[in-house]
Amino acid sequence: MKKLCHYISEYMGVLVLAAALLALAFPEMLQQVRPTVINYLLGVVMFGMGLALNLQDFKIVFSRPKDVIIGCLAQFTIMPLLAWALTRLFSLDEALALGVVLVGCCPGGTASNVITYLAKGDLALSVGMTGVSTLLAPLLTPLLTWALAGKSVNVNVVGMLLSILWVVILPIAVGLIVKWIWPKFTEKTTDYLPAVSSIVIAFIVAIVIAANADKLLAGGLLIVIVVMLHNVCGLSLGYLLGRLLGLSESKKRAISIEVGMQNSGLASSLATIHFAAYPLATIPGAIFSVWHNISGAVVAYLYVRKKNQPA
């Protein structure tokens, strides 16, 4: 069973891609599922993150604050501004532009820690950045979305803040509490959590793709290109920033991956809750979930081929 879970988490990109293609080919299988289910599924992923986190993971905030501050500043500036620039460059319609901006304004995704580990990056920095950016998300994600998309779309900042607290922060907190109360139980579950998260994320992607299959097939190539550029540019600029600041190779890799890989499931969830009038706004998050797992695996492979410098 553990070996099966290992393969599921290791080939998460393949699983998510397969789920997306099946949803595109047979959308009727999932079109009866209510979009609000996405919120509960994302809560399951965040609960798993809480079980996997350790208070020790946040010690890096105090022992290496400079690295974490650099990483989080990069996270909440590079990706939001890239998103805004790409929506203008490709003249995306209102709904798709909103979805791209939502992805850009979200915190780092949980898969980034796995990819950083595979890339032989600074795993402690990666975990610390994911944790801190997630804690900052209830404030920064709504404010950045309002700043970049608020002129064309009505953005409920307070409502988004409460949604992130409910869908992200609360499940993580519950996970941490469960881990504290039943440490032996949670220790036994750690081998299975990545696989469960992978399956749930694949299901989220499938639900969103199935709900918008017709529109995607009619003209989805442009948004796929925008999402791919968003991710690749984020990975590249994150690495370049680390290089400009003279950081070690392992830190550059961690910042690159953390910046480029977003919690795109949260973007789709927020679009479902707060922008129901713009159903296509859920699409960029779903496509990003597929693509960044593929690109992450490729980047990890390319990074390990380079000689890693000492931290």
matplotlib code that plots the C-alpha trace (Angstrom):
import matplotlib.pyplot as plt

x = [0.0, 2.8, 4.5, 1.3, 0.9, 4.5, 3.9, 0.7, 2.4, 5.6, 3.5, 1.0, 1.4, 0.4, -2.6, -3.8, -3.3, -5.2, -8.1, -8.2, -8.2, -10.9, -13.1, -12.6, -13.5, -16.4, -17.6, -21.1, -19.6, -18.9, -21.2, -23.8, -21.2, -21.9, -18.9, -19.1, -17.8, -14.4, -14.2, -14.6, -12.1, -9.6, -10.2, -9.2, -5.9, -5.3, -6.1, -3.5, -1.0, -1.8, -1.1, 2.2, 3.4, 5.4, 6.0, 9.7, 9.0, 8.3, 11.6, 13.2, 11.2, 13.2, 16.5, 16.7, 14.2, 16.0, 15.5, 11.9, 11.2, 12.9, 10.9, 7.5, 8.1, 9.0, 5.9, 3.4, 5.0, 6.3, 3.3, 0.6, 2.4, 3.1, -0.6, -1.7, 0.9, -0.1, -3.8, -3.0, -0.5, -3.0, -6.1, -8.0, -11.7, -12.8, -13.5, -10.3, -8.2, -9.8, -8.9, -5.3, -5.0, -6.5, -3.9, -1.1, -2.3, -2.6, 0.1, 2.5, 1.1, 1.7, 3.3, 6.1, 7.7, 7.8, 9.3, 11.9, 12.9, 13.2, 15.2, 17.6, 16.7, 16.5, 13.6, 13.4, 13.1, 10.5, 8.3, 8.8, 7.8, 4.7, 3.6, 4.2, 2.7, -0.4, -0.7, -0.4, -2.9, -6.1, -4.9, -2.7, -4.7, -7.9, -6.0, -3.8, -6.8, -8.7, -5.7, -5.1, -8.7, -10.9, -11.4, -13.2, -14.7, -16.3, -14.0, -15.3, -12.1, -13.7, -15.6, -12.5, -10.5, -13.2, -13.3, -9.5, -9.7, -12.5, -11.2, -7.5, -6.4, -9.1, -8.4, -4.6, -5.2, -7.4, -4.7, -2.1, -4.3, -5.0, -1.3, -0.7, -3.4, -2.7, 1.0, 1.3, -1.8, -0.6, 2.9, 1.3, -0.7, 2.3, 3.2, -0.3, -1.0, 0.7, -1.2, -4.5, -3.8, -2.8, -6.1, -8.2, -6.4, -6.9, -10.6, -10.8, -9.3, -11.6, -14.7, -13.7, -12.7, -15.9, -18.0, -16.4, -15.5, -17.5, -15.9, -12.4, -12.7, -14.1, -11.2, -9.0, -5.6, -5.0, -5.6, -3.4, -0.6, -1.0, -1.0, 2.1, 3.9, 2.8, 4.3, 7.5, 8.2, 7.5, 10.0, 12.6, 12.2, 12.3, 15.6, 17.0, 16.1, 18.1, 21.0, 20.9, 21.0, 23.9, 22.0, 23.3, 22.1, 19.8, 18.1, 17.7, 16.0, 13.6, 12.6, 12.2, 9.8, 7.9, 7.3, 6.4, 4.0, 0.8, -2.1, -4.2, -6.9, -7.5, -7.8, -10.6, -12.3, -12.3, -13.6, -16.4, -17.5, -17.1, -17.3, -20.1, -21.1, -17.8, -17.7, -14.6, -12.6, -12.3, -10.5, -7.0, -6.6, -7.6, -5.1, -2.4, -2.9, -2.3, 0.6, 2.6, 2.9, 4.3, 6.7, 7.7, 8.8, 10.8, 12.4, 13.4, 15.0, 16.9, 18.0, 19.5, 21.6, 23.4, 26.0, 24.5, 26.5, 26.8, 24.2]
y = [0.0, 2.4, 1.7, 2.4, 5.7, 6.6, 6.0, 8.1, 11.1, 10.7, 10.7, 13.3, 15.3, 12.3, 11.6, 15.2, 15.3, 12.0, 13.3, 16.5, 14.6, 12.2, 15.1, 16.8, 13.7, 12.6, 15.8, 14.3, 12.0, 15.0, 17.7, 16.8, 17.5, 20.9, 23.3, 24.1, 20.6, 22.0, 24.0, 20.9, 19.0, 21.8, 21.7, 18.0, 18.9, 21.7, 19.4, 17.0, 19.9, 20.6, 17.0, 17.0, 20.4, 20.7, 23.7, 23.1, 24.0, 27.6, 27.9, 29.0, 32.2, 33.2, 31.5, 32.6, 35.5, 37.1, 34.1, 33.8, 37.5, 37.4, 34.3, 35.7, 39.1, 37.3, 35.1, 38.0, 40.4, 38.3, 36.1, 38.7, 41.2, 38.5, 37.6, 41.2, 41.7, 38.5, 39.3, 42.7, 41.3, 38.6, 40.8, 38.1, 38.5, 39.6, 36.2, 34.5, 37.5, 37.4, 33.7, 34.3, 37.1, 34.9, 32.2, 34.8, 36.2, 32.8, 31.5, 28.7, 25.2, 22.1, 20.3, 22.7, 21.1, 17.7, 19.2, 21.2, 17.9, 16.1, 19.1, 18.9, 22.5, 24.0, 22.0, 23.8, 27.2, 25.7, 24.4, 27.7, 29.8, 27.6, 28.0, 31.7, 32.6, 30.5, 32.4, 35.7, 34.7, 35.7, 39.3, 39.5, 37.4, 39.5, 42.8, 41.9, 40.6, 43.8, 46.0, 44.1, 43.2, 45.4, 48.0, 45.6, 43.2, 43.7, 42.1, 41.4, 41.6, 40.8, 37.9, 36.4, 36.9, 34.9, 32.2, 31.7, 31.5, 28.9, 26.8, 27.0, 28.3, 26.4, 22.9, 23.5, 24.5, 21.4, 19.3, 20.7, 20.2, 16.5, 16.0, 17.4, 15.3, 12.1, 12.2, 8.4, 8.2, 11.1, 9.6, 6.5, 8.6, 10.6, 8.0, 8.2, 11.9, 13.0, 10.3, 11.4, 15.0, 14.1, 12.2, 15.0, 17.7, 15.5, 15.4, 19.2, 19.7, 17.1, 18.9, 22.3, 21.0, 19.0, 22.0, 24.1, 21.4, 22.8, 26.3, 24.8, 22.7, 25.7, 28.0, 27.0, 27.1, 30.7, 30.3, 27.2, 29.2, 32.1, 29.6, 27.9, 31.2, 32.4, 29.3, 29.1, 32.9, 32.5, 29.6, 31.5, 34.9, 33.2, 31.6, 34.8, 36.8, 34.3, 34.6, 38.4, 38.3, 35.9, 33.1, 29.5, 27.1, 25.2, 28.4, 29.6, 26.3, 26.6, 30.2, 29.4, 26.5, 28.2, 31.3, 29.3, 26.7, 28.2, 26.9, 26.9, 24.9, 27.8, 30.1, 27.8, 27.6, 31.4, 31.8, 29.4, 31.1, 34.8, 35.1, 32.8, 35.3, 34.6, 30.7, 30.8, 32.3, 28.8, 27.5, 29.1, 27.5, 24.1, 24.3, 25.6, 22.6, 20.3, 22.2, 23.1, 19.5, 18.6, 21.6, 21.0, 17.5, 18.7, 21.5, 19.1, 16.8, 19.7, 21.0, 17.7, 17.5, 20.6, 20.5, 21.7, 24.3, 24.2, 26.2]
z = [0.0, 0.9, -2.4, -4.3, -2.4, -3.3, -7.0, -6.9, -5.2, -7.4, -10.6, -9.5, -12.7, -14.8, -12.5, -12.7, -16.5, -16.9, -14.8, -16.9, -20.2, -19.0, -17.8, -21.1, -23.1, -20.8, -19.0, -18.4, -15.7, -13.4, -14.6, -11.9, -9.1, -7.5, -7.9, -4.2, -3.5, -4.5, -1.3, 0.8, -1.3, -0.9, 2.8, 2.8, 1.1, 3.6, 6.5, 5.2, 5.0, 8.7, 9.6, 7.7, 9.1, 12.2, 14.4, 13.8, 10.1, 11.2, 13.1, 9.9, 10.1, 13.2, 12.3, 8.7, 8.4, 5.5, 3.2, 4.1, 3.6, 0.2, -0.8, 0.3, -1.3, -4.5, -4.2, -3.7, -6.3, -9.2, -9.8, -9.4, -11.6, -14.2, -14.2, -14.7, -17.5, -19.4, -19.2, -20.8, -23.4, -24.6, -24.2, -22.3, -21.6, -18.2, -16.7, -17.9, -16.9, -13.4, -13.1, -14.1, -11.6, -8.9, -9.6, -9.4, -6.1, -4.3, -2.0, -2.8, -3.5, -1.4, -4.3, -4.3, -1.3, -3.0, -6.2, -4.1, -2.4, -5.8, -7.2, -4.2, -3.2, 0.2, 1.6, 4.9, 3.1, 0.8, 3.7, 5.6, 2.5, 1.9, 5.5, 5.8, 2.4, 3.3, 6.6, 4.7, 2.1, 3.9, 3.8, 0.7, -1.8, -1.6, -1.5, -4.5, -6.4, -5.7, -6.7, -10.0, -11.0, -9.0, -11.7, -14.0, -11.5, -8.1, -5.6, -2.1, -0.1, 3.2, 1.8, 0.2, 3.4, 5.3, 2.6, 2.8, 6.6, 6.3, 3.5, 4.1, 7.6, 9.6, 8.1, 8.6, 12.2, 12.8, 11.2, 13.6, 16.6, 15.6, 15.2, 18.6, 20.3, 18.4, 17.3, 16.9, 14.7, 12.5, 12.2, 10.6, 8.1, 6.8, 4.2, 2.7, 2.9, -0.4, -2.3, -0.8, -1.7, -5.2, -5.8, -4.3, -6.4, -9.5, -8.6, -8.2, -11.6, -13.2, -11.7, -13.0, -16.5, -16.9, -15.9, -18.7, -21.2, -24.2, -23.8, -23.4, -26.5, -28.4, -27.7, -24.8, -26.5, -25.7, -21.9, -21.9, -23.4, -20.9, -18.0, -19.2, -19.7, -16.2, -14.6, -16.6, -16.2, -12.5, -12.1, -14.2, -12.4, -9.0, -9.9, -11.4, -8.3, -6.2, -8.6, -8.5, -4.7, -4.6, -2.9, -2.9, -5.5, -3.2, -2.1, -5.7, -6.5, -3.6, -4.3, -8.0, -7.3, -4.6, -6.8, -9.9, -8.2, -6.9, -4.8, -7.9, -6.3, -4.0, -7.1, -8.5, -5.1, -4.7, -8.3, -7.5, -4.3, -5.2, -9.0, -10.0, -12.6, -14.3, -14.6, -16.8, -14.0, -12.5, -15.7, -15.2, -11.8, -13.1, -16.1, -13.8, -11.5, -14.4, -16.0, -12.9, -11.8, -15.2, -15.4, -11.8, -12.6, -15.6, -13.6, -10.8, -13.4, -15.0, -11.6, -10.4, -13.5, -12.3, -9.7, -6.4, -4.6, -0.8, 1.2]

ax = plt.figure().add_subplot(projection="3d")
ax.plot(x, y, z, "-o")
ax.set_aspect("equal")
plt.show()
